[in-house]
Amino acid sequence: MSHTRKTFEIEQHLLVEAIYRRYHYDFRGYAQASLKRRLQAALVRFGCGSLSQLQHLVLHDAAVFPALLEYLTVQVSEMFRDPDYFRSLREKVVPLLRTYPSLKIWVAGCSTGEEVYSLAILLREEGLLERSLIYATDINAGALQKAEAGVYDIERVPGFTENHARSGGRSSLSDHYSAAYGRVVFDKSLRRHIVFSDHSLATDSVFAEVQLVSCRNVLIYFDRALQDRALGLFSEALCRKGFLGLGSKESLRFSAHAAQFDEFVAQDRIYQKRGEV
């Protein structure tokens, strides 16, 4: 290993530890290669020659950390992303969710809210939204603010609309938003069933019993230990026979919690928690 690379690794470790001690955000269990790429981009943004310089800024200028957080948390999302996943929820999971008198759903790592509104619209189309409460959580306060506003650029809407149709949508997506000034705003009637909240899969605990957890394309940024911690939280939160949805590149296969779940729709990464033995 080169001297430069070794130095970067030491500085990365120290910066992540400093962030944890100063701001209580825990990135110590994030995949190091992915974190390195994001920190290299942050160095350019903040005009720093080294991570030590960036650490100095983070510790001594309170305005820097929220901006850095935008680099450390990934906000890549779209409505009805991977439409087959939502079609499987609609056709295979919803019929079982109908059997509950009330529903609680946890969208973990909700980013700027696209998946949350997708689920709310799906539930409305299936006649379940009125008895549902969706917990939408993320560690990024800025992303949560955007999610709660429910405002998106109108250029993104054709992609959202196509995904919605491919997911088996039973209405026009435009029934659920109003458009003005190059933006669309999703209905307040959807937001009434959503609770947006700060929650860290690295440090926080379970806050409710739920029937469905959807955490997609989040675990790929975690190392194995943090993946297991998060999956343990999901298992603890889920009721008996509850459902867990993961991203297309994620799996329970090598997890310490794999034995607690059965594959329900294997190709779309939907699992069902086993009943008590």
N, C-alpha and C positions, 0 to 999 in steps of 0.2 A: 504494500500500500504506500502510495506517495506521501511525502511530508504534507503537501497542501491538502490532500484528501483527508488525511488523519486529523489535521488541524480543524478542517471544516466540521468533521464528525464531533470533535470535542466541543467546538463552539455551538454546534446544533444542540448537543446534549445539555449544555449549560443554559442556553437560551430557553429551551423547553422547560427546564427545571425552574428558571427564573419566572417564567410566565405562570407556572403552577403556584409558586410561592407568593407571587405578588397579586395575581388576579384570580386564582383558583380555577383556571381553565386547564384541564389536564390533557396534553397532547403527547404524553410520554408513551402511550400505547399505540400511537399511530404508526403506520408503515413508514419506515425511515426513508425509503427511496422516494415515495410520494411527497413526504414532508420536505425533503431536500429540494425537489423541483419547485415547490411553492415558495420556499424561503429564498431560493435563487432569484425568483421573479420579484419577491419583496425587496431584495437588496437594490435592484434597479429602481423600483418605485420610490424608495426612501433615500436613494442616493448614498448608500452605505458601501464601503469597500470590504467590510467583513461582517460576520454575524455578531462579533463582539461589539462593533459600533452600533448595530441594530439593537442589541441587548441594552446598551447604554440608553438609547432613545426610549425603548419600551419601559425601562425602569424609572426614567427621569422626566418623561413627558407623557402625561396621562392621555393626551389626545392621540398618541401614536397607536396604542393597542387596539382600539376599535377598528382603525384602518387596517392594521396587520391581520386582524381576525378575518377580514374579507378574503385574505390570501390563504389563511390556514383552514378555512371551512369551504367546502366545495359547493357552489350553487349552480348546478347544471340540472335543469329540470324542464319538463314540458307537461302539458295536460295529457292524460291518458297515454303516458309514455309506455311503450311496449303494450299495444292494444290487446294482444292475446292474453296478457295477465288480467286485464280488466274484464275481458270476455269470460275468462274462467271464473273470476269472482262472481260475475253476474249469473252465469249459468250453473255453476257447481257449488259455490259457497253461499250465495244469497238464499237459495231454498232452505238451507239449514239455519241461517241467521233468522229467517222468518219465524222460527219456532220459539224465539225468545220474546218475552213481553216488552223488554227494552234492550237497547244495544249500546255498548260502549266500544269505541274503536280508537286505537292509538296509532297515529302516524308519527313514527320516530325519525328525527332528522328531516323535518318537513321543508327545510330550505325556504324558498319564497312562496310556497303554498300551492303550487300547481297540482300536486298529487292530492292534497287535501280537498280542493274544490272538485277535482275529478271524482273522488269518492263520494262527496256530498251530492253531486249531480246524479251519480249512479244510484245512490240510495233513494233520492227523490224519484227517479224514474221507476224504481222498483217498489215505491210506496212505503219505504222504511224510514225516510229521513225524520219524520215527525216523532218517532220513538227512539231516535239515535242521538248520541253525543259523541263527537269526535275530538279527541285530545291531539292537538298538533304541537309537537315539541321540537326544539332546536337549541343549540348553544349560542347561536349568533343572533343577538338582539336586533341588528339591522335587518336581517332576513325575516325575522318574525314580524317586524313592523310592516314590511312589504307584504308578507302573507296576510296579515290582518286587514290591510287596505284592500287587497283583492284587485289591484289595478295592474294591467299588463298592456304592453305596446300592441297596437292593432295589427302590426306586420306579423305577429306570431299566431294570430287567430286562424288563418287557413290551415296551418299545421295542426293546431289544437282540434279544429273541426274535423279534419281527415282522421285523426287518431280516434276521436269520439265515435265517428261513424263505424270505424273498423272494430271498435270495442263492443259493438252491438247496441249503440245508443238508441233510445226509444223516442227521442225528441230532437229538436234542432238545438245545437249548442247555443245559438243566439237567443233562445228562450230564457237563458240563465244569466245574461249580462246586458248592460246597456253600453252603447259606444258614443264617444264624443272626444273631439280634439286629439285624434290619433291614439286614443287609449280605449280600453274596455274595462268596465267595472263589474265585478260579479255581485249578484243580488245579496242584499243584506239578509234576506230570508234564508240563504245558505249559511251565512256567518252566525246566525242565531244558534246553530247547532254545533258550532266549533269553539273550542277553548284553546287559545294560543298560549303557550307557556314555555319558559326557559327550562331546559332539562338536559343534563349531561349524561350520556351513556357510560362515561368514564368514572364519574364520581357520585351520581345521584342514585336514589333507590326507586322502587316501584311505588306508584301513587294511586293506583286503582286496579280493580279487576275488570278485564276487557274480554270481548268475544273474538276480536280480530286485532292483530298487530301487523301493520304494513311498514316495513323498514327496508327500503330498496336502494341499492347502490350507495350504502353507507359503510357496511362492514368491509368492503374492499379496501377502504382506507385505514383499517385497523390491523394491528398485529394479532397473532393467534390468541394471546391472553386477553386482549381487550374484546376481540370477537366473542370469546367464551363468556366474558362478563356480561356483554350486551345480550347474548342469547339466553343467559341465565335470568336476566331481568324479564325478558319476553316470556319465558316459560313460567316465571313466578306470577307475572301479570295475567296470563291467559287462564280463563276458566277451563275446566275439564272439557275436552273436545273442541277447544277454541282453535282458531286458525292463525297461522303465521305466513306472511308473504315476504319473500326476499327478492333481490335483484337478479337479473338473468345470469350474472357471472358469480353469484353467491350460492353457497350450499351449506347444509347442516352436516354433510357427510363426515367431515373430520373433527366435528365439534364434540366437546365433552358432554353436550346436551342432546346429541343425536338420538339416544335411546328413548328420550322423552316424547319423540314425535314420530308420526308416520308420514310418508309422502302421500299427499292428497291429489295434487296435480303436478306430477314430477317435472314435466317440461316447462311449466310456468313458475316453478319454485314456490309452490304453495304447500304448506305442511299443516297437519292437524295434531294437536297435542293429544297424547294418549290419555285414556281414562285411567283412574286409579286401579292398581292391580288388586 
